[in-house]
């Protein structure tokens, strides 16, 4: 039997990266870095949890 004990890493596609960053910062996450390798990325963390936002240009 497995038991989930935490969150290590999750990637989320977003339409507006700045709105997403602001929302998660209000939840206690800190912005560690941003990158723009053709697709803008933002890395936020809280404790051992890491969230990576990917901008999705073809968002439905």
C-alpha positions as CSV (number, residue, x, y, z in Angstrom):
1,X,0.0,0.0,0.0
2,X,1.4,3.4,-0.9
3,X,0.9,6.6,1.0
4,X,1.3,10.1,-0.4
5,X,3.3,12.2,2.2
6,X,4.0,15.3,0.2
7,X,4.3,17.2,-3.1
8,X,7.6,17.4,-4.8
9,X,7.0,19.0,-8.3
10,X,4.1,19.9,-10.4
11,X,3.9,21.6,-13.8
12,X,0.9,23.8,-14.7
13,X,0.0,25.3,-18.1
14,X,-1.3,28.9,-17.6
15,X,-2.7,31.6,-19.8
16,X,-1.4,34.5,-17.8
17,X,1.8,33.8,-15.9
18,X,1.7,37.0,-13.9
19,X,-1.8,36.4,-12.5
20,X,-0.7,32.8,-11.6
21,X,2.5,34.0,-9.9
22,X,0.6,36.7,-7.8
23,X,-2.0,34.1,-6.8
24,X,0.5,31.5,-5.6
25,X,2.6,34.1,-3.8
26,X,-0.5,35.0,-1.8
27,X,-0.7,31.3,-0.8
28,X,2.9,31.5,0.6
29,X,5.0,30.4,-2.4
30,X,8.1,32.4,-3.4
31,X,9.2,33.1,-7.0
32,X,12.6,31.5,-7.3
33,X,13.3,32.3,-11.0
34,X,11.8,33.0,-14.4
35,X,13.1,31.8,-17.7
36,X,12.1,32.4,-21.3
37,X,13.6,29.6,-23.5
38,X,11.0,30.2,-26.3
39,X,8.2,29.4,-23.8
40,X,8.1,31.5,-20.6
41,X,8.5,29.5,-17.4
42,X,8.3,30.5,-13.7
43,X,9.5,28.4,-10.8
44,X,7.8,28.9,-7.4
45,X,8.4,27.0,-4.2
46,X,7.1,26.6,-0.7
47,X,8.9,24.2,1.6
48,X,9.7,21.1,-0.5
49,X,6.9,21.8,-3.0
50,X,7.9,23.2,-6.4
51,X,5.5,24.5,-9.0
52,X,6.5,25.3,-12.6
53,X,4.2,27.5,-14.7
54,X,4.4,27.1,-18.5
55,X,2.7,29.7,-20.6
56,X,0.3,28.0,-23.0
57,X,-0.3,30.3,-26.0
58,X,-3.1,28.0,-27.4
59,X,-5.1,28.0,-24.2
60,X,-8.7,26.9,-24.7
